[in-house]
Amino acid sequence: MIKVKAISSFEHNGRRDRGAEFDVTPQHADLLAKRGLVKPVSGAVTDSGGRKDPAGAGASLVDQNAAATLAAIAKVSDAGVLTDALSTEQAKGEKARKSVVEALTAAIAAAQPQA
């Protein structure tokens, strides 16, 4: 299970008010996030006691305004988190921010080990 926070009010197994935190399966978290209804809670713990899926870190990275996202990208060196963030941003379709996509692409290239 992944802990998420409601971005806006909606119905999912009962009423979820804006700001409410609740646990859902990773699949439900992904679907609700793609619909713009929730965002992962940083540091959320799964039922197994482990840290949540790293995709949540990537999603959290791009879940802010462009200037803050660009500043945060510069501080991340984990190619997996950057790749997840890029996937999350590109999943926005036409709403994907070009500057963020370009910065993530450059950061991923810089994080790759040189051969």
C-alpha positions in Angstrom: 0.0 0.0 0.0 1.1 3.6 -0.7 0.1 6.6 1.3 -1.3 9.4 -0.9 -2.7 12.9 -0.3 -5.9 14.2 -2.1 -5.2 17.2 -4.2 -8.9 17.8 -4.6 -12.1 16.3 -3.2 -13.4 13.2 -4.9 -15.1 9.8 -4.3 -13.0 6.6 -4.0 -14.1 4.0 -1.5 -15.9 6.9 0.3 -15.5 10.6 0.2 -11.9 11.9 0.0 -11.6 15.6 1.0 -8.8 17.8 -0.2 -5.7 17.2 1.9 -6.9 13.8 3.2 -4.1 11.2 3.4 -5.0 7.5 2.8 -3.5 4.2 1.7 -4.2 2.7 -1.7 -2.6 0.0 -3.8 0.3 1.1 -6.1 -2.0 0.6 -9.1 -4.7 2.8 -7.6 -2.1 5.4 -6.6 -0.9 5.5 -10.2 -4.4 5.8 -11.7 -5.5 8.5 -9.2 -2.2 10.4 -9.7 -2.6 10.3 -13.5 -6.1 11.8 -13.1 -4.6 14.6 -11.0 -6.5 13.6 -7.9 -3.7 12.6 -5.5 0.0 12.9 -5.0 2.3 10.5 -3.1 3.2 11.4 0.5 6.9 11.8 0.8 8.5 9.1 2.9 5.3 7.0 2.9 5.8 3.5 4.2 4.2 0.4 2.7 2.4 -2.3 4.8 5.6 -4.4 4.5 7.5 -1.8 6.3 9.7 -0.9 3.4 9.9 2.5 1.7 7.4 3.3 -1.0 8.1 2.8 -4.6 10.8 5.2 -5.9 8.4 6.3 -8.6 6.8 8.3 -5.9 10.0 10.3 -5.5 10.0 11.0 -9.3 6.4 12.1 -9.2 7.0 14.3 -6.2 9.9 15.9 -8.0 7.7 17.2 -10.8 4.7 18.0 -8.6 5.6 21.6 -8.1 5.9 24.8 -10.2 8.5 24.8 -13.0 11.0 27.0 -11.2 11.0 24.8 -8.0 11.1 21.6 -10.2 14.1 22.9 -12.1 15.9 23.8 -8.8 15.1 20.3 -7.4 16.3 18.5 -10.5 19.7 20.1 -10.0 20.0 18.4 -6.6 19.1 14.9 -7.7 21.7 12.5 -9.0 19.7 9.2 -8.9 19.1 8.3 -12.5 16.1 6.1 -11.5 14.3 9.0 -9.7 15.1 11.3 -12.7 13.7 8.7 -15.1 10.6 8.3 -13.1 10.1 12.1 -12.9 10.6 12.3 -16.7 7.9 9.6 -17.2 5.6 11.4 -14.9 6.1 14.7 -16.6 5.6 13.2 -20.1 2.4 11.4 -19.0 0.9 14.9 -18.7 0.7 14.9 -22.5 0.2 18.4 -23.9 0.5 19.9 -20.4 4.1 18.6 -20.0 6.5 21.5 -19.5 9.2 21.6 -22.1 11.8 23.2 -19.8 11.3 20.5 -17.2 11.5 17.7 -19.8 14.7 19.2 -21.2 16.2 19.6 -17.7 15.3 16.0 -16.8 16.7 14.6 -20.0 20.0 16.5 -19.4 20.1 15.4 -15.8 19.6 11.7 -16.7 22.4 11.9 -19.3 24.7 13.5 -16.7 23.8 10.8 -14.1 24.6 7.9 -16.5 28.1 6.4 -15.9 30.5 7.4 -18.6 31.9 4.4 -20.5 
